[in-house]
Amino acid sequence: MAERANKTMLPVRRDLIGATLLGAAGGVLSGQLSSAGAAESGKSQTPVLKALRPAGAPSADVGYSPAILATGGQLLFISGQGPEDYNADMETQIRQTFDRIGLLLEAAGGSFANVVILRSYWVHMLRDLPIYRKVRRDYLVEPYPASTAVGTPELAIPGLELEIEAIAVI
């Protein structure tokens, strides 16, 4: 009997979960649409970024925040970018990569001040991460974006040793 009741409840649970997710997505979507409508009418929302640093969530290094709370604005997702010259020294490669990200931010009407998270992927992470930590300070501003670094044996393009992706609120 209990098994039969569980089987008949599954569709009800699925419908409830689906309706809940649809409602949540609708709320997010309508908020984004109203923001888009405001932008089209000339009323742009200025994004507000706030670093969150609660006790127990320390930063391993300066230059990034454990979390960023972003309100207002539109999301910009930047695909992984790499350097122009794969044979340059690593500091140059990192700068070239940040410069490419900067071009995309500018094309969207933003700057590095709008970046809320960076994800970097490294073939030689232990060797190159200290250089990255130094260089990113020349590009990023407070509140520093959240950040993740991942070591990997290879990247999608042969010869590429680093790739950085970003999300910004513009």
C-alpha positions in Angstrom: 0.0 0.0 0.0 2.8 2.4 0.9 4.6 1.6 -2.3 1.5 2.4 -4.3 1.0 5.7 -2.5 4.6 6.7 -3.2 4.1 5.9 -6.9 1.0 8.1 -7.1 2.8 10.9 -5.2 5.7 11.1 -7.6 3.9 13.0 -10.4 2.5 15.4 -7.8 5.9 16.1 -6.4 7.3 16.5 -9.9 4.6 19.0 -10.7 5.1 20.9 -7.5 8.9 21.1 -8.0 8.4 22.0 -11.6 6.0 24.8 -10.7 8.3 26.1 -8.0 11.3 26.2 -10.4 9.2 27.8 -13.1 8.0 30.4 -10.6 11.5 31.1 -9.4 12.8 31.4 -13.0 9.8 33.6 -13.9 10.7 35.9 -11.0 14.3 36.1 -12.1 13.4 36.5 -15.7 10.8 39.2 -15.1 13.4 41.0 -13.0 15.8 40.8 -15.8 13.2 41.9 -18.3 12.2 44.9 -16.3 15.9 45.8 -16.0 16.2 45.4 -19.8 13.1 47.5 -20.3 14.5 50.2 -18.0 17.8 50.2 -20.0 15.9 50.5 -23.3 13.9 53.5 -21.9 17.2 55.2 -21.0 17.0 54.4 -17.3 20.0 52.2 -16.6 20.5 50.5 -13.4 23.9 50.9 -11.9 25.2 47.6 -10.5 26.2 47.5 -6.9 28.9 45.1 -5.9 29.7 44.2 -2.3 32.5 41.9 -1.1 31.4 39.4 1.5 34.1 38.4 4.0 32.4 36.7 7.0 34.5 35.1 9.7 35.4 31.6 8.7 35.7 32.4 5.0 39.2 33.9 4.7 40.8 34.8 1.4 44.0 32.8 0.6 45.5 35.9 -1.0 44.8 39.5 -1.6 43.2 40.3 -4.9 40.0 38.3 -4.6 36.9 38.1 -2.3 35.4 35.0 -0.9 32.0 36.1 -2.4 30.5 39.1 -4.2 26.9 40.2 -3.8 25.8 41.9 -7.0 22.5 43.8 -7.5 21.2 45.6 -10.5 22.6 45.6 -14.0 22.9 42.8 -16.6 25.1 39.7 -16.5 28.0 39.4 -19.0 29.5 35.9 -19.4 33.0 35.9 -20.9 34.2 32.7 -22.4 37.7 31.5 -21.5 40.3 33.8 -23.0 44.0 33.1 -23.6 47.0 35.1 -24.7 47.9 36.2 -28.2 51.5 34.8 -28.0 51.8 31.3 -26.6 55.6 31.6 -26.6 55.9 34.8 -24.6 56.9 34.7 -20.9 54.0 33.8 -18.6 53.6 37.4 -17.2 53.2 38.7 -20.8 50.7 35.9 -21.5 48.7 36.7 -18.4 48.6 40.4 -19.3 47.6 39.6 -22.9 44.7 37.5 -21.6 43.5 40.2 -19.2 43.8 42.7 -22.1 41.5 40.5 -24.2 39.0 40.3 -21.3 39.2 44.1 -20.9 38.2 44.5 -24.6 35.1 42.4 -24.1 34.2 44.2 -20.9 34.6 47.5 -22.7 32.4 46.3 -25.6 29.7 45.6 -23.1 30.0 49.1 -21.5 31.9 47.9 -18.5 35.4 47.5 -17.0 37.3 45.3 -14.6 35.3 47.0 -11.8 32.3 45.1 -13.0 33.8 41.6 -12.8 32.2 39.5 -10.0 34.1 36.2 -10.6 37.2 35.0 -12.5 38.0 31.3 -13.2 41.5 30.5 -14.4 42.7 27.2 -15.8 46.4 26.4 -15.7 48.6 23.7 -17.2 51.4 24.7 -14.8 49.4 26.1 -11.9 52.0 25.8 -9.1 54.6 27.5 -11.3 52.4 30.3 -12.8 49.9 31.1 -10.0 52.3 33.5 -8.1 52.7 35.5 -11.4 49.0 35.6 -11.9 48.4 36.8 -8.4 50.9 39.6 -9.0 49.5 40.7 -12.4 45.8 40.6 -11.5 46.3 43.4 -9.0 47.2 45.6 -12.0 43.7 45.0 -13.5 41.3 44.3 -10.6 39.8 46.8 -8.1 37.9 46.6 -4.8 35.7 44.9 -4.3 37.9 42.2 -5.8 36.0 39.5 -7.7 35.5 36.0 -6.4 38.1 33.7 -7.9 38.9 30.1 -8.6 42.1 28.6 -10.0 42.1 25.1 -11.5 45.1 23.0 -12.6 44.6 20.8 -15.6 46.9 18.6 -17.7 45.9 20.3 -20.9 43.6 22.9 -22.4 41.4 22.8 -25.6 44.0 24.6 -27.8 47.4 22.9 -28.3 50.1 25.0 -26.7 47.7 27.0 -24.5 48.9 27.0 -20.9 46.3 29.4 -19.3 42.8 30.3 -19.9 40.7 32.8 -17.9 36.9 33.3 -18.0 34.9 36.0 -16.3 31.4 37.0 -15.2 30.6 40.7 -14.8 27.5 42.7 -13.8 27.3 45.6 -16.2 
